Amino acid sequence: MPENQEEKINERIKKILVMSGLSKSDFARSIGVTPQTLNNVIGPKQSSPNATILANIITTYSSINHIWLLTGSGSIHTEEEESDKAVKIRGKGNIVADNNTGVLGNNIKTSSRSEESIKLELLLEKEKVRSLSEKVNSLSEQLKTKDEQIKTKDEMIELLKSMLQK
């Protein structure tokens, strides 16, 4: 199991923020959210990021490995970036920063919808389905437990009724 897999997605987003070299407000704007929304995700509240936030991070910070962002598996950078040992973000002229400094540029723009972004959306939707499936399974288990408790209580009521009739 990769070492980052136990790390929450919120922490991985925080790592991208630190690597960007931007303030929280500038980073939030770069991914199309308010600073408060970003703070809800990476701050003490630790809210789950929605698909739009994740898609915007991957679109804006093209060097980030979307599998790593979503699951914690693999390297933080795409394979291409690992071989270049540089970090790129989409913007005017593809700003490049040295990995030694860990600083990214802040001249950012969004790119047009591509096959990669469609694949990302599909991956995000699959992650949503997986997450919802886990919730359904959890709720089903809770329901099963409650049904067993009701059955036990019904049996106790019947026992008590029979004792009262004697």
C-alpha positions as CSV (number, residue, x, y, z in Angstrom):
1,M,0.0,0.0,0.0
2,P,1.5,3.4,-0.9
3,E,2.4,5.6,2.0
4,N,0.0,8.3,1.1
5,Q,-3.1,6.1,0.8
6,E,-4.0,6.6,4.5
7,E,-3.7,10.4,4.0
8,K,-7.0,12.2,3.5
9,I,-7.7,13.9,0.3
10,N,-7.9,17.2,2.3
11,E,-4.3,16.8,3.2
12,R,-3.3,16.1,-0.4
13,I,-5.1,19.3,-1.5
14,K,-3.2,21.2,1.3
15,K,0.1,19.8,-0.2
16,I,-0.9,21.2,-3.6
17,L,-1.6,24.6,-2.0
18,V,1.8,24.6,-0.3
19,M,3.5,23.6,-3.5
20,S,1.7,26.3,-5.5
21,G,3.4,29.0,-3.4
22,L,0.1,30.9,-3.4
23,S,-1.8,32.3,-0.5
24,K,-5.0,30.4,0.4
25,S,-7.1,33.1,-1.2
26,D,-5.1,33.1,-4.4
27,F,-5.1,29.3,-4.5
28,A,-8.9,29.3,-3.9
29,R,-9.4,31.7,-6.8
30,S,-7.1,29.6,-9.0
31,I,-9.4,26.6,-8.6
32,G,-12.6,28.6,-8.8
33,V,-13.8,28.6,-5.2
34,T,-14.1,31.1,-2.5
35,P,-11.5,31.2,0.3
36,Q,-14.2,30.1,2.7
37,T,-15.0,27.0,0.6
38,L,-11.3,26.1,0.5
39,N,-11.0,26.6,4.2
40,N,-13.9,24.3,4.7
41,V,-12.0,21.6,2.8
42,I,-8.4,22.1,4.2
43,G,-9.2,23.8,7.5
44,P,-10.4,22.2,10.8
45,K,-13.9,21.4,9.3
46,Q,-12.3,19.0,6.8
47,S,-15.3,18.9,4.5
48,S,-15.2,16.6,1.5
49,P,-14.2,18.4,-1.7
50,N,-16.8,18.2,-4.4
51,A,-16.2,17.0,-8.0
52,T,-15.9,20.6,-9.3
53,I,-13.1,21.5,-6.9
54,L,-11.2,18.3,-7.8
55,A,-11.7,18.8,-11.5
56,N,-10.5,22.4,-11.2
57,I,-7.4,21.4,-9.3
58,I,-6.5,18.8,-11.9
59,T,-7.3,21.2,-14.8
60,T,-5.4,24.1,-13.3
61,Y,-2.4,22.1,-11.9
62,S,-1.8,19.8,-14.9
63,S,1.3,18.3,-13.3
64,I,-0.7,16.8,-10.4
65,N,-1.4,13.1,-10.8
66,H,-5.2,12.9,-10.6
67,I,-5.0,9.3,-9.3
68,W,-2.8,10.5,-6.4
69,L,-5.2,13.4,-5.7
70,L,-8.2,11.1,-5.6
71,T,-6.8,8.0,-3.9
72,G,-3.3,8.8,-2.5
73,S,-1.8,6.1,-4.8
74,G,1.3,6.8,-6.9
75,S,3.3,9.9,-7.2
76,I,2.0,13.4,-6.6
77,H,3.2,14.4,-10.1
78,T,2.2,12.9,-13.5
79,E,4.7,10.5,-15.1
80,E,5.7,13.2,-17.5
81,E,6.4,15.6,-14.7
82,E,8.4,13.0,-12.8
83,S,10.7,12.6,-15.8
84,D,11.0,16.3,-16.3
85,K,11.5,17.0,-12.5
86,A,9.5,20.2,-13.0
87,V,6.1,21.4,-12.1
88,K,3.8,23.0,-14.6
89,I,0.5,24.7,-14.4
90,R,-1.7,25.7,-17.2
91,G,-1.5,29.4,-17.8
92,K,0.0,31.9,-20.2
93,G,3.1,30.2,-21.4
94,N,3.0,27.2,-19.1
95,I,4.8,28.5,-16.1
96,V,7.5,26.1,-14.9
97,A,9.1,26.0,-11.4
98,D,12.0,24.0,-10.1
99,N,11.0,21.1,-7.8
100,N,13.8,22.2,-5.4
101,T,11.9,25.4,-4.6
102,G,8.5,23.8,-4.8
103,V,7.0,27.1,-6.1
104,L,4.6,27.2,-8.9
105,G,3.7,30.3,-10.9
106,N,0.4,32.0,-10.4
107,N,-0.4,33.1,-13.9
108,I,-3.4,30.7,-14.3
109,K,-6.2,30.2,-16.8
110,T,-8.6,27.3,-17.4
111,S,-8.2,25.1,-20.4
112,S,-10.9,23.9,-22.8
113,R,-12.7,20.6,-22.2
114,S,-10.5,17.8,-23.5
115,E,-10.6,14.0,-23.6
116,E,-8.5,14.1,-20.4
117,S,-11.0,16.3,-18.6
118,I,-13.9,14.0,-19.7
119,K,-11.9,11.0,-18.4
120,L,-11.3,12.9,-15.2
121,E,-15.0,13.6,-14.8
122,L,-15.8,10.0,-15.4
123,L,-13.3,9.0,-12.7
124,L,-14.8,11.5,-10.3
125,E,-18.3,10.2,-11.0
126,K,-17.0,6.6,-10.4
127,E,-15.5,7.8,-7.1
128,K,-18.9,9.4,-6.2
129,V,-20.7,6.1,-7.0
130,R,-18.2,4.2,-4.9
131,S,-18.6,6.6,-2.0
132,L,-22.4,6.4,-2.3
133,S,-22.3,2.6,-2.5
134,E,-20.2,2.6,0.7
135,K,-22.8,4.8,2.4
136,V,-25.7,2.5,1.2
137,N,-23.9,-0.5,2.5
138,S,-23.3,1.2,5.8
139,L,-26.9,2.3,6.1
140,S,-28.1,-1.2,5.1
141,E,-26.0,-2.6,8.0
142,Q,-27.5,-0.1,10.4
143,L,-31.0,-1.0,9.2
144,K,-30.2,-4.7,9.7
145,T,-29.0,-4.0,13.2
146,K,-32.2,-2.0,13.9
147,D,-34.4,-4.7,12.5
148,E,-32.6,-7.2,14.8
149,Q,-33.2,-4.9,17.8
150,I,-36.9,-4.6,17.0
151,K,-37.2,-8.3,16.6
152,T,-35.6,-8.8,20.0
153,K,-37.8,-6.2,21.6
154,D,-40.9,-7.8,20.0
155,E,-39.9,-11.2,21.4
156,M,-39.4,-9.6,24.9
157,I,-42.9,-7.9,24.6
158,E,-44.5,-11.3,23.7
159,L,-42.7,-12.9,26.6
160,L,-43.8,-10.2,29.0
161,K,-47.4,-10.5,27.7
162,S,-47.4,-14.3,28.3
163,M,-46.0,-13.8,31.8
164,L,-48.8,-11.3,32.6
165,Q,-51.5,-13.7,31.4
166,K,-50.4,-16.4,33.8
